[in-house]
């Protein structure tokens, strides 16, 4: 099984390292034609405006949306911003994949970055193993609203930080920068369950 990582900008190398730890071959995706060779896709952290500009430049906007209708996608931090239906502070275009409103840099600037241990919801624990999630927040966005089809898997500071909508997942933190393997494992399980 090969998993794609959008590799235009951001911390895609850290996701590749995590996938290799889990015994999966990562594919660095930079062109639309590469999407046909992967069973799922990770949208990494980075700078969402820059990523969006590069997506437009490489004519990936439409192909990414089309891919997400059929295959699992995981977005972390900036990747979660790209997946939101609505982006605030400031408003920007997105892929509009998950019914949520997200506010950029809501936890503060780079200097206010932190690592928190967060207790996940029961619906997360039932599919993995119990124990707090190590969540690295780096200029992190905050989910301000979710639609009725969105499930919260973990929350911090009265806001969702890990959500899913069908075969799509988004985290406002960086699981790839810690020893936290359960988010990627849950994502891989979604891929294996796809027909």
C-alpha positions in Angstrom: 0.0 0.0 0.0 1.3 3.4 -1.0 0.2 6.6 0.7 0.7 10.0 -0.9 1.9 13.1 1.0 1.3 16.5 -0.7 5.0 17.7 -0.9 4.8 21.2 -2.3 5.7 22.9 1.0 5.7 22.2 4.7 6.7 19.2 7.0 6.0 16.4 4.5 9.3 14.7 5.4 8.1 14.2 9.0 4.9 12.4 7.7 7.0 10.2 5.5 9.2 9.2 8.4 6.0 8.4 10.5 4.6 6.3 7.6 7.9 4.4 7.2 7.8 3.6 11.0 4.4 2.1 10.4 5.7 0.0 7.5 4.1 2.0 4.7 5.7 3.4 1.5 5.2 7.2 1.3 4.9 8.9 -2.1 5.8 12.6 -2.4 3.0 14.0 -4.5 3.7 17.1 -6.5 1.7 16.5 -9.7 -1.9 15.4 -10.3 -0.8 12.3 -12.2 0.8 10.9 -9.0 -2.5 10.7 -7.3 -3.5 7.6 -9.3 -0.7 5.6 -7.6 -1.8 6.1 -4.0 -4.6 4.8 -1.8 -4.8 7.8 0.5 -3.3 11.3 0.9 -1.8 13.4 3.7 -2.0 17.2 3.5 0.9 18.3 5.9 1.4 21.2 8.1 3.2 24.3 6.7 2.0 27.7 5.6 -1.6 27.3 4.2 -1.5 30.4 1.9 1.8 29.3 0.3 0.5 25.7 -0.1 -2.7 27.0 -1.7 -0.8 29.1 -4.1 1.4 26.2 -5.1 -1.7 23.9 -5.4 -3.1 26.5 -7.9 0.2 26.8 -9.8 0.5 23.0 -10.2 -3.2 22.7 -11.3 -3.9 20.4 -8.3 -7.0 22.1 -6.9 -9.6 20.1 -8.9 -7.6 16.8 -8.8 -7.3 17.0 -5.0 -11.0 17.6 -4.6 -11.8 14.7 -6.9 -9.4 12.4 -5.1 -10.9 13.2 -1.7 -14.4 12.1 -2.9 -13.1 8.6 -3.4 -10.1 8.1 -1.1 -9.2 8.9 2.5 -7.4 12.2 3.2 -5.7 13.4 6.5 -4.9 17.0 7.0 -2.7 18.3 9.8 -2.4 21.9 10.9 -2.2 23.8 7.6 -3.6 20.7 5.9 -6.7 21.0 8.2 -7.1 24.6 7.1 -7.0 23.5 3.5 -9.8 20.9 4.2 -12.2 23.3 5.9 -15.3 24.6 4.2 -14.7 28.1 5.7 -11.4 29.7 6.7 -11.1 32.9 8.9 -8.4 35.3 10.0 -8.1 36.1 7.2 -10.6 34.4 4.9 -9.0 32.4 2.1 -10.0 29.8 -0.5 -9.8 26.1 0.5 -10.5 22.7 -0.8 -13.8 22.7 1.1 -13.7 19.0 2.1 -14.9 18.9 5.7 -17.9 20.8 7.0 -16.1 23.0 9.5 -15.0 26.6 10.1 -11.4 27.1 11.1 -9.5 30.1 12.3 -5.9 30.4 11.4 -3.2 30.9 14.1 -5.8 31.0 16.8 -3.5 29.5 19.5 -1.0 32.3 19.0 2.3 33.0 17.2 5.3 30.8 16.8 6.7 31.8 20.2 3.5 30.6 21.8 3.7 27.1 20.3 3.3 24.2 22.9 3.0 20.5 23.4 -0.1 19.4 25.3 -1.3 16.0 26.5 -5.0 15.7 25.6 -7.4 13.0 26.5 -9.2 11.7 23.4 -12.9 11.0 23.1 -14.2 7.5 23.6 -14.9 7.1 19.9 -11.1 7.5 19.3 -10.1 5.1 22.1 -12.5 2.4 21.0 -10.6 2.1 17.7 -7.1 2.5 18.9 -5.7 2.3 22.5 -6.3 4.3 25.6 -4.1 7.1 26.8 -3.6 10.9 26.2 -2.6 12.2 22.8 0.6 14.2 22.6 -0.4 17.2 20.5 2.2 19.7 19.2 0.6 23.0 18.5 2.7 25.3 16.2 0.9 28.4 15.0 -2.1 26.2 15.2 -5.6 26.9 13.8 -8.7 26.4 15.9 -11.9 24.7 14.7 -14.7 27.2 15.5 -17.7 25.2 14.1 -18.4 21.7 12.9 -21.3 20.4 10.8 -23.6 17.6 12.0 -21.7 15.0 9.9 -18.4 15.8 11.6 -17.3 13.6 14.6 -15.0 15.0 17.3 -12.2 12.5 18.2 -10.3 14.8 20.5 -10.8 18.3 21.9 -8.7 20.9 23.8 -9.5 24.2 25.3 -13.2 23.7 24.4 -12.5 23.3 20.7 -12.1 20.2 18.5 -8.5 19.4 17.6 -9.1 16.0 15.8 -12.2 15.4 13.7 -13.4 13.1 11.0 -16.1 13.2 8.4 -16.5 9.8 6.7 -13.2 8.9 5.2 -11.7 12.3 5.8 -9.7 13.3 9.0 -8.2 16.6 10.2 -6.0 17.5 13.1 -5.1 21.1 14.1 -1.9 19.8 15.7 1.2 17.9 14.4 1.0 14.2 15.3 4.0 13.5 13.0 6.3 15.6 15.2 5.9 13.3 18.2 5.8 9.6 19.0 2.0 9.7 18.6 1.3 7.0 16.0 -2.4 6.4 16.7 -3.6 9.2 14.3 -1.7 7.8 11.4 -2.7 4.3 12.3 -6.4 5.3 12.4 -5.9 6.9 9.0 -4.3 3.8 7.6 -7.2 1.7 9.0 -9.6 3.9 7.0 -7.7 3.2 3.8 -7.7 -0.5 4.4 -11.5 -0.4 5.0 -12.1 1.4 1.7 -13.6 -1.0 -1.0 
